[in-house]
Amino acid sequence: MAQAYPLPKWGITMEEGTIVEWTVQPGDAVSEGDVIGQVETEKIVVEFVSPVNGVLAAHLVAAGTTVPVGQEVVVIAEDGADYEQYRASLGA
């Protein structure tokens, strides 16, 4: 089952982050720990890594967008079949 993942909190005072870029596109396989994007915080640019193995199903936030910590920003499917089912549910 595809699952949405939130913007993590990388520091005690971090309240929001800006998605600088997505380095992995929908349909691409990812492994836990792979860099899937970059996020700019108040102090630094941080690599956003995949929390699980699977297939990146969707970016929920466009590059250049600032979002609060905890907002869902990416969907990762379990595998290729789960990805296809998720995309079909969107009408894509």
C-alpha positions as a LaTeX table, in Angstrom:
\begin{tabular}{lrrr}
\hline
Residue & $x$ (\AA) & $y$ (\AA) & $z$ (\AA) \\
\hline
Met1 & 0.00 & 0.00 & 0.00 \\
Ala2 & 1.36 & 3.41 & $-0.99$ \\
Gln3 & 2.07 & 5.66 & 1.97 \\
Ala4 & 2.64 & 9.41 & 2.30 \\
Tyr5 & 5.66 & 10.64 & 4.26 \\
Pro6 & 6.03 & 14.01 & 5.98 \\
Leu7 & 8.75 & 16.62 & 5.94 \\
Pro8 & 11.04 & 15.59 & 8.80 \\
Lys9 & 12.28 & 17.88 & 11.53 \\
Trp10 & 16.08 & 18.10 & 11.36 \\
Gly11 & 16.63 & 20.53 & 14.24 \\
Ile12 & 15.03 & 21.57 & 17.49 \\
Thr13 & 13.97 & 24.96 & 16.14 \\
Met14 & 13.04 & 23.86 & 12.62 \\
Glu15 & 9.45 & 24.80 & 11.80 \\
Glu16 & 9.42 & 24.65 & 7.99 \\
Gly17 & 11.50 & 23.77 & 4.95 \\
Thr18 & 11.59 & 24.59 & 1.27 \\
Ile19 & 11.80 & 21.76 & $-1.24$ \\
Val20 & 14.81 & 22.81 & $-3.31$ \\
Glu21 & 14.60 & 19.91 & $-5.76$ \\
Trp22 & 13.38 & 16.36 & $-6.16$ \\
Thr23 & 16.21 & 14.11 & $-7.33$ \\
Val24 & 13.98 & 11.04 & $-7.84$ \\
Gln25 & 10.92 & 11.06 & $-10.07$ \\
Pro26 & 7.62 & 9.15 & $-9.85$ \\
Gly27 & 8.08 & 5.59 & $-11.04$ \\
Asp28 & 11.71 & 5.40 & $-9.91$ \\
Ala29 & 12.71 & 2.65 & $-7.49$ \\
Val30 & 14.17 & 3.81 & $-4.17$ \\
Ser31 & 15.96 & 2.08 & $-1.34$ \\
Glu32 & 15.85 & 3.13 & 2.28 \\
Gly33 & 18.45 & 5.86 & 2.71 \\
Asp34 & 18.54 & 6.96 & $-0.95$ \\
Val35 & 18.53 & 10.73 & $-1.44$ \\
Ile36 & 15.20 & 11.65 & $-3.02$ \\
Gly37 & 15.37 & 15.42 & $-2.67$ \\
Gln38 & 16.93 & 18.44 & $-1.05$ \\
Val39 & 15.29 & 20.69 & 1.53 \\
Glu40 & 16.45 & 24.14 & 2.58 \\
Thr41 & 15.91 & 24.98 & 6.22 \\
Glu42 & 16.55 & 28.25 & 8.01 \\
Lys43 & 20.21 & 27.31 & 8.41 \\
Ile44 & 21.26 & 24.62 & 5.89 \\
Val45 & 20.31 & 22.52 & 2.86 \\
Val46 & 19.59 & 18.94 & 3.91 \\
Glu47 & 19.26 & 15.74 & 1.91 \\
Phe48 & 15.80 & 14.21 & 2.21 \\
Val49 & 16.26 & 10.44 & 2.15 \\
Ser50 & 13.77 & 7.69 & 1.50 \\
Pro51 & 12.54 & 6.17 & 4.77 \\
Val52 & 11.69 & 2.84 & 3.07 \\
Asn53 & 12.34 & 0.64 & 0.03 \\
Gly54 & 9.81 & 0.97 & $-2.77$ \\
Val55 & 8.80 & 3.04 & $-5.78$ \\
Leu56 & 8.35 & 6.80 & $-5.56$ \\
Ala57 & 4.68 & 7.25 & $-6.39$ \\
Ala58 & 4.18 & 11.02 & $-6.21$ \\
His59 & 5.57 & 14.35 & $-5.10$ \\
Leu60 & 2.85 & 16.04 & $-3.05$ \\
Val61 & 4.73 & 19.34 & $-3.01$ \\
Ala62 & 6.41 & 21.05 & $-5.95$ \\
Ala63 & 10.04 & 22.13 & $-5.84$ \\
Gly64 & 10.28 & 25.70 & $-4.59$ \\
Thr65 & 7.42 & 25.27 & $-2.12$ \\
Thr66 & 7.85 & 25.96 & 1.60 \\
Val67 & 5.92 & 23.65 & 3.92 \\
Pro68 & 5.68 & 23.15 & 7.68 \\
Val69 & 7.41 & 20.24 & 9.39 \\
Gly70 & 5.06 & 17.27 & 9.43 \\
Gln71 & 3.25 & 18.06 & 6.18 \\
Glu72 & 3.11 & 15.09 & 3.82 \\
Val73 & 5.42 & 15.75 & 0.87 \\
Val74 & 6.01 & 12.44 & $-0.92$ \\
Val75 & 4.23 & 9.12 & $-1.50$ \\
Ile76 & 6.19 & 5.87 & $-1.74$ \\
Ala77 & 4.60 & 2.65 & $-2.97$ \\
Glu78 & 5.70 & $-0.81$ & $-1.83$ \\
Asp79 & 6.60 & $-2.02$ & $-5.34$ \\
Gly80 & 5.80 & $-1.59$ & $-9.02$ \\
Ala81 & 2.33 & $-3.14$ & $-8.77$ \\
Asp82 & 1.47 & $-0.93$ & $-5.79$ \\
Tyr83 & 2.75 & 2.09 & $-7.75$ \\
Glu84 & 0.49 & 1.24 & $-10.72$ \\
Gln85 & $-2.50$ & 0.80 & $-8.40$ \\
Tyr86 & $-1.79$ & 4.16 & $-6.70$ \\
Arg87 & $-1.43$ & 5.98 & $-10.01$ \\
Ala88 & $-4.64$ & 4.38 & $-11.30$ \\
Ser89 & $-6.46$ & 5.65 & $-8.21$ \\
Leu90 & $-5.42$ & 9.18 & $-9.20$ \\
Gly91 & $-6.69$ & 8.71 & $-12.72$ \\
Ala92 & $-3.10$ & 9.05 & $-14.00$ \\
\hline
\end{tabular}
